[in-house]
Amino acid sequence: MDQNTLFKYRPNAYHHVVFSTKRRKQVLVPPIRERVLFWIKQQASEHDIDLQELNLWLDHGHGLIFVRPGENLSTHMQFLKGGSARQVFLEFPDLKWQIGEEHLWAKRFRSFEVAPDGLERVRWYIRNQEQIHLNRLGFIPVPEWERWIDLD
């Protein structure tokens, strides 16, 4: 059997991953967002995951991951999402109760393989998530933000 058919996501390639909060709840407000970003980057460092770009919006995140030979993208995402959720729930003990969920992240994620000539476009898209979503909405959904800010 060919080595490439053993993996759902092709190794030695860049993958644009999109993952969302459970039930797309708008939980990733500024105080929580910063900590989630920190913990995802921390998990990437601890597990030697080549996380090249990362950004979050209120209810989802985007990342650019290079999957080396012998690695599995699903395992990487399990470490990133699971480890970050565990740490955020430790830092914000009332968050589970406030959002009414036992999990921060939805089970699944989407992945799109990125050709080398499309890398800069994907990097730009991930870096500019806030502006892209603000342009689509035309406003900042402040009432949603205010629901989760009082966590301290």
LUMZAVO-527368 format. One record per atom (N, C-alpha, C): residue number from 0; x, y, z. Coordinates in steps of 0.001 Angstrom, whole numbers, padded with zeros to 6 digits. Example, Ala and Ser with C-alpha at 12.3 -4.5 7.8 and 13.67 -1.06 7.14 Angstrom:
% residues 2
PT,resi,u,v,w
PT,0,013190,-005690,007800
PT,0,012300,-004500,007800
PT,0,013200,-003300,007800
PT,1,012850,-002250,007080
PT,1,013670,-001060,007140
PT,1,012900,000030,007870
% end
This chain:
% residues 152
PT,resi,u,v,w
PT,0,000838,-001179,000000
PT,0,000000,000000,000000
PT,0,000883,001241,000000
PT,1,000520,002221,-000808
PT,1,001262,003469,-000914
PT,1,001210,004236,000408
PT,2,002329,004818,000819
PT,2,002410,005545,002089
PT,2,001388,006680,002168
PT,3,001144,007373,001053
PT,3,000219,008508,001070
PT,3,-001225,008086,001309
PT,4,-001587,006845,001008
PT,4,-002964,006408,001214
PT,4,-003227,006031,002670
PT,5,-002194,005955,003497
PT,5,-002377,005621,004902
PT,5,-002912,006803,005703
PT,6,-002760,008002,005179
PT,6,-003161,009201,005901
PT,6,-004347,009865,005204
PT,7,-005285,010335,005987
PT,7,-006411,011082,005418
PT,7,-005929,012420,004890
PT,8,-004993,013033,005614
PT,8,-004451,014323,005220
PT,8,-003007,014106,004798
PT,9,-002689,014514,003586
PT,9,-001394,014202,002999
PT,9,-000247,014833,003785
PT,10,000734,014019,004152
PT,10,001913,014584,004828
PT,10,002788,015348,003840
PT,11,003727,016097,004399
PT,11,004649,016915,003623
PT,11,003884,017972,002818
PT,12,002855,018541,003460
PT,12,002023,019534,002790
PT,12,001500,020540,003822
PT,13,001107,021700,003321
PT,13,000495,022724,004153
PT,13,-001018,022509,004155
PT,14,-001631,022703,005326
PT,14,-003074,022546,005460
PT,14,-003648,023772,006163
PT,15,-004663,024357,005531
PT,15,-005431,025439,006153
PT,15,-006553,024757,006916
PT,16,-006542,024883,008245
PT,16,-007555,024237,009073
PT,16,-008510,025285,009639
PT,17,-009774,024900,009717
PT,17,-010814,025752,010276
PT,17,-011535,024920,011328
PT,18,-011645,025462,012536
PT,18,-012292,024747,013630
PT,18,-013174,025726,014378
PT,19,-014273,025238,014940
PT,19,-015228,026150,015566
PT,19,-015505,025768,017010
PT,20,-016069,026723,017715
PT,20,-016484,026458,019092
PT,20,-017719,025561,019053
PT,21,-017993,024914,020150
PT,21,-019158,024040,020241
PT,21,-020418,024855,019969
PT,22,-021220,024387,019057
PT,22,-022473,025024,018635
PT,22,-022268,026465,018156
PT,23,-021051,026759,017700
PT,23,-020679,028071,017173
PT,23,-021007,029213,018146
PT,24,-020898,028915,019437
PT,24,-021143,029954,020447
PT,24,-020015,030979,020382
PT,25,-020381,032248,020473
PT,25,-019410,033330,020350
PT,25,-018718,033567,021691
PT,26,-017816,032670,022004
PT,26,-017139,032650,023295
PT,26,-015771,033322,023238
PT,27,-015162,033397,022060
PT,27,-013777,033843,021951
PT,27,-013677,035365,021952
PT,28,-014131,035961,023053
PT,28,-014057,037407,023260
PT,28,-012653,037751,023756
PT,29,-012271,039040,023711
PT,29,-010882,039402,023991
PT,29,-010202,038743,025193
PT,30,-010745,038705,026392
PT,30,-009951,038094,027466
PT,30,-009736,036591,027257
PT,31,-010733,035923,026722
PT,31,-010617,034479,026508
PT,31,-009797,034209,025253
PT,32,-010003,035014,024221
PT,32,-009308,034831,022946
PT,32,-007793,034833,023127
PT,33,-007279,035796,023893
PT,33,-005833,035883,024099
PT,33,-005291,034623,024770
PT,34,-006030,034119,025746
PT,34,-005577,032913,026452
PT,34,-005666,031682,025560
PT,35,-006705,031600,024743
PT,35,-006825,030466,023817
PT,35,-005675,030495,022811
PT,36,-005381,031672,022260
PT,36,-004241,031791,021342
PT,36,-002951,031352,022021
PT,37,-002748,031812,023246
PT,37,-001547,031438,023989
PT,37,-001458,029922,024161
PT,38,-002550,029294,024587
PT,38,-002506,027867,024872
PT,38,-002406,027015,023616
PT,39,-002999,027455,022514
PT,39,-002829,026698,021265
PT,39,-001372,026753,020822
PT,40,-000767,027928,020907
PT,40,000652,028054,020534
PT,40,001531,027241,021480
PT,41,001176,027217,022753
PT,41,001918,026433,023739
PT,41,001838,024936,023408
PT,42,000641,024464,023061
PT,42,000464,023057,022694
PT,42,001264,022727,021434
PT,43,001267,023636,020470
PT,43,002035,023414,019241
PT,43,003518,023272,019561
PT,44,003995,024114,020442
PT,44,005403,024046,020835
PT,44,005722,022742,021575
PT,45,004873,022373,022524
PT,45,005108,021155,023308
PT,45,005087,019887,022466
PT,46,004237,019858,021443
PT,46,004080,018645,020636
PT,46,004787,018739,019286
PT,47,005665,019739,019134
PT,47,006454,019922,017916
PT,47,005576,019968,016664
PT,48,004505,020748,016740
PT,48,003595,020932,015611
PT,48,004018,022194,014875
PT,49,004172,022093,013565
PT,49,004607,023226,012752
PT,49,003405,024119,012427
PT,50,002986,024896,013433
PT,50,001864,025823,013305
PT,50,002413,027137,012771
PT,51,002095,027456,011525
PT,51,002688,028619,010884
PT,51,001865,029890,011060
PT,52,000565,029761,011080
PT,52,-000329,030907,011280
PT,52,-001483,030467,012163
PT,53,-002037,031419,012923
PT,53,-003177,031132,013778
PT,53,-003915,032426,014049
PT,54,-005241,032379,013956
PT,54,-006058,033520,014329
PT,54,-007443,033014,014700
PT,55,-008116,033785,015547
PT,55,-009442,033402,016029
PT,55,-010433,034532,015810
PT,56,-011670,034170,015562
PT,56,-012778,035098,015566
PT,56,-013677,034660,016704
PT,57,-014822,035251,016888
PT,57,-015673,034978,018041
PT,57,-016064,033518,018186
PT,58,-016304,032831,017076
PT,58,-016834,031476,017158
PT,58,-016039,030436,016373
PT,59,-014874,030804,015862
PT,59,-014070,029829,015124
PT,59,-012622,030296,015020
PT,60,-011785,029396,014551
PT,60,-010379,029706,014379
PT,60,-009863,029196,013052
PT,61,-008771,029799,012589
PT,61,-008092,029384,011366
PT,61,-006631,029149,011700
PT,62,-006047,028144,011083
PT,62,-004632,027890,011266
PT,62,-004008,027371,009994
PT,63,-002709,027541,009890
PT,63,-001940,026978,008780
PT,63,-000900,026060,009400
PT,64,-001003,024782,009087
PT,64,-000135,023770,009683
PT,64,000603,023031,008583
PT,65,001904,022876,008767
PT,65,002681,022030,007855
PT,65,002786,020648,008482
PT,66,002319,019650,007761
PT,66,002348,018265,008256
PT,66,003553,017570,007636
PT,67,004483,017186,008488
PT,67,005692,016517,008035
PT,67,005422,015028,007831
PT,68,006288,014349,007077
PT,68,006104,012900,006897
PT,68,006097,012179,008241
PT,69,005190,011234,008385
PT,69,005061,010482,009631
PT,69,004144,011131,010646
PT,70,003651,012332,010345
PT,70,002740,013024,011249
PT,70,001313,012909,010735
PT,71,000367,013171,011641
PT,71,-001042,013062,011298
PT,71,-001741,014354,011708
PT,72,-002417,015000,010776
PT,72,-003089,016265,011056
PT,72,-004177,016109,012112
PT,73,-004895,015002,012087
PT,73,-005960,014782,013083
PT,73,-005392,014746,014497
PT,74,-004259,014115,014667
PT,74,-003611,014059,015980
PT,74,-003159,015451,016408
PT,75,-002616,016206,015464
PT,75,-002211,017580,015778
PT,75,-003394,018396,016271
PT,76,-004516,018292,015571
PT,76,-005691,019069,015953
PT,76,-006236,018614,017306
PT,77,-006131,017338,017574
PT,77,-006569,016826,018884
PT,77,-005743,017463,019997
PT,78,-004434,017529,019812
PT,78,-003565,018167,020811
PT,78,-003879,019655,020953
PT,79,-004019,020359,019825
PT,79,-004228,021806,019868
PT,79,-005565,022161,020509
PT,80,-006631,021520,020060
PT,80,-007958,021847,020581
PT,80,-008142,021326,022003
PT,81,-007785,020085,022245
PT,81,-007983,019497,023569
PT,81,-007146,020158,024640
PT,82,-005885,020388,024347
PT,82,-004996,021007,025325
PT,82,-005379,022443,025630
PT,83,-005752,023190,024603
PT,83,-006136,024586,024836
PT,83,-007435,024670,025629
PT,84,-008401,023815,025312
PT,84,-009681,023834,026044
PT,84,-009472,023490,027511
PT,85,-008662,022493,027763
PT,85,-008401,022084,029148
PT,85,-007813,023247,029949
PT,86,-006838,023930,029388
PT,86,-006181,025024,030094
PT,86,-007100,026228,030270
PT,87,-007899,026541,029248
PT,87,-008812,027686,029347
PT,87,-009876,027423,030406
PT,88,-010383,026194,030488
PT,88,-011381,025877,031506
PT,88,-010769,025899,032909
PT,89,-009471,025625,033019
PT,89,-008811,025761,034324
PT,89,-008665,027239,034709
PT,90,-008364,028080,033728
PT,90,-008198,029512,033997
PT,90,-009525,030217,034254
PT,91,-010556,029789,033557
PT,91,-011888,030396,033694
PT,91,-012853,029316,034172
PT,92,-012868,029004,035463
PT,92,-013652,027873,035973
PT,92,-015158,027986,035740
PT,93,-015679,029198,035633
PT,93,-017121,029369,035423
PT,93,-017526,029340,033955
PT,94,-016556,029228,033061
PT,94,-016862,029315,031637
PT,94,-017786,028191,031164
PT,95,-017553,026972,031607
PT,95,-018426,025859,031199
PT,95,-019874,026151,031562
PT,96,-020068,026645,032763
PT,96,-021417,026951,033226
PT,96,-022013,028107,032423
PT,97,-021195,029144,032161
PT,97,-021701,030318,031462
PT,97,-022082,030021,030014
PT,98,-021311,029172,029342
PT,98,-021648,028876,027950
PT,98,-022597,027687,027839
PT,99,-022796,026972,028933
PT,99,-023718,025840,028923
PT,99,-023203,024655,028136
PT,100,-021892,024486,028079
PT,100,-021271,023399,027313
PT,100,-020164,022758,028134
PT,101,-019974,021472,027937
PT,101,-018865,020758,028572
PT,101,-017577,020880,027754
PT,102,-017716,021247,026477
PT,102,-016564,021312,025577
PT,102,-016465,022704,024969
PT,103,-015258,023159,024758
PT,103,-015048,024454,024116
PT,103,-015158,024325,022605
PT,104,-014584,023267,022045
PT,104,-014506,023101,020597
PT,104,-015487,022043,020096
PT,105,-015966,022244,018889
PT,105,-016756,021216,018206
PT,105,-015828,020041,017879
PT,106,-016393,018864,017671
PT,106,-015578,017671,017440
PT,106,-014770,017741,016152
PT,107,-015335,018286,015127
PT,107,-014714,018210,013808
PT,107,-013953,019479,013460
PT,108,-013212,019385,012356
PT,108,-012540,020537,011782
PT,108,-012498,020335,010281
PT,109,-012280,021412,009547
PT,109,-012140,021337,008093
PT,109,-010689,021595,007753
PT,110,-010232,020921,006715
PT,110,-008867,021118,006275
PT,110,-008830,021245,004760
PT,111,-008023,022184,004304
PT,111,-007839,022393,002876
PT,111,-006340,022394,002613
PT,112,-005898,021522,001722
PT,112,-004483,021512,001387
PT,112,-004165,022766,000582
PT,113,-003030,023383,000890
PT,113,-002649,024643,000264
PT,113,-001432,024405,-000620
PT,114,-001555,024786,-001872
PT,114,-000429,024688,-002803
PT,114,000602,025757,-002450
PT,115,001866,025496,-002741
PT,115,002911,026479,-002392
PT,115,002650,027874,-002956
PT,116,002066,027975,-004144
PT,116,001827,029306,-004711
PT,116,000649,030019,-004054
PT,117,-000145,029337,-003237
PT,117,-001268,029954,-002542
PT,117,-001010,030261,-001083
PT,118,000213,029986,-000604
PT,118,000527,030166,000811
PT,118,000351,031599,001283
PT,119,000838,032562,000529
PT,119,000755,033961,000971
PT,119,-000692,034430,001050
PT,120,-001529,033989,000113
PT,120,-002941,034357,000141
PT,120,-003620,033806,001386
PT,121,-003318,032558,001742
PT,121,-003907,031932,002925
PT,121,-003387,032599,004189
PT,122,-002091,032897,004227
PT,122,-001529,033606,005387
PT,122,-002231,034950,005581
PT,123,-002430,035696,004493
PT,123,-003105,036983,004576
PT,123,-004524,036790,005098
PT,124,-005236,035809,004581
PT,124,-006616,035543,004995
PT,124,-006686,035236,006489
PT,125,-005770,034419,006987
PT,125,-005774,034055,008406
PT,125,-005423,035266,009269
PT,126,-004433,036019,008876
PT,126,-004008,037182,009670
PT,126,-005084,038260,009755
PT,127,-005924,038390,008741
PT,127,-006897,039468,008654
PT,127,-008319,039020,008957
PT,128,-008479,038021,009786
PT,128,-009812,037511,010115
PT,128,-010739,038577,010686
PT,129,-010240,039396,011584
PT,129,-011085,040407,012204
PT,129,-011670,041348,011154
PT,130,-010806,041860,010277
PT,130,-011260,042803,009263
PT,130,-012213,042146,008276
PT,131,-011940,040920,007893
PT,131,-012812,040201,006962
PT,131,-014204,040038,007555
PT,132,-014289,039632,008811
PT,132,-015591,039424,009434
PT,132,-016306,040744,009727
PT,133,-015560,041761,010099
PT,133,-016185,043066,010314
PT,133,-016752,043620,009008
PT,134,-016039,043421,007906
PT,134,-016542,043868,006601
PT,134,-017809,043112,006220
PT,135,-017854,041815,006528
PT,135,-019043,041024,006198
PT,135,-020242,041442,007042
PT,136,-020013,041643,008351
PT,136,-021109,041993,009252
PT,136,-021493,043462,009173
PT,137,-020494,044313,009026
PT,137,-020732,045741,009021
PT,137,-020758,046356,010414
PT,138,-020595,045522,011452
PT,138,-020590,046019,012825
PT,138,-019908,044993,013720
PT,139,-019536,045419,014908
PT,139,-018976,044511,015903
PT,139,-020129,043996,016754
PT,140,-020290,042687,016871
PT,140,-021412,042150,017668
PT,140,-021166,042325,019165
PT,141,-021171,043573,019631
PT,141,-020835,043908,021011
PT,141,-021712,043190,022040
PT,142,-023027,043097,021858
PT,142,-023828,042416,022881
PT,142,-023341,040991,023161
PT,143,-022899,040277,022138
PT,143,-022374,038933,022343
PT,143,-021077,038982,023156
PT,144,-020231,039961,022879
PT,144,-018976,040072,023601
PT,144,-019235,040309,025077
PT,145,-020173,041186,025361
PT,145,-020417,041567,026749
PT,145,-020916,040405,027593
PT,146,-021509,039402,026985
PT,146,-022031,038258,027746
PT,146,-020924,037490,028447
PT,147,-019718,037458,027871
PT,147,-018662,036608,028419
PT,147,-017543,037386,029101
PT,148,-017566,038714,029046
PT,148,-016439,039488,029559
PT,148,-016319,039403,031076
PT,149,-017414,039294,031792
PT,149,-017397,039341,033249
PT,149,-017047,037981,033849
PT,150,-015860,037485,033543
PT,150,-015477,036137,033961
PT,150,-014541,036106,035165
PT,151,-013964,037211,035521
PT,151,-012958,037200,036591
PT,151,-013532,036965,037952
% end
